[in-house]
């Protein structure tokens, strides 16, 4: 058994339901889900942009120096 058993989580959920109400909990869950989705999209787009920027930097460095930057 860990720190919290399933019974503890059930009590916490019931207390939250009493304090906030079901509509408020539903909207909080939806907002949290949208925030997580937005974060994942931002991370994914950043990962896709990073290799393209690095490639562009290497291309511009090769043009400035006039030679191939890769080691042979």
N, C-alpha and C positions, 0 to 999 in steps of 0.2 A: 504494500500500500504506500502510496505517495503522500505528499503533504495534504492534498485534497482528494477525497474519495468522490465518487459520482453523487453521493448523497449531499456532500457539501456544495457541489456545483448546483444541484437542484434547489437547495435553500437559497443560494445567492441569486439564482434566476428568479425565484418567487419573490424575493425581497425587491429586486430591480423592477419586476412587473408591478408590484404594489406601489413603489415609489414613482415610477415614470408613466405607467399605463401602457397598454399594448400598442396604441397608435404611435406614441412617442418612441418606443423601442423599435418599432418597424421602420420609422423614418431614420432613426439613428443607424440601424443596420444597413439600410439602403445608402445612406450617405457614406458610411464606412466602406461599403463595397465599391462605390463610385470612386472614392479616393484611392483605394488600392489599385483599381483598374487604371486610373489616370497615372499613377506612379509607375506601374509596369509598362505602360505605353511610352512614357518619357524615358525610362531606362532603355527600352528596346530601340527607340529612335536615336538615342545618344550612342548606343553601341554600334548602330549602323552608320552613323555619321563619322565616328572616330576613325575607322579604317580609310574612308574616303578622303578625309582631311590629311591623314598621314601620307597617303599615296600622292596627293596633290603637292605636298611639301617636298617629297622626294623628286617628283618630276620637275618642280621649279628649281631645286638645288642642282639637278643635272643640267638644266638649261643655262643656269648662271655660270657654272664651272665649265661647261662645254664638254664634259666627259662623263662616262658612266660612273655612278657612285657605288655600284655593287663591287664587292671584292671578288677577285677571281683567283 
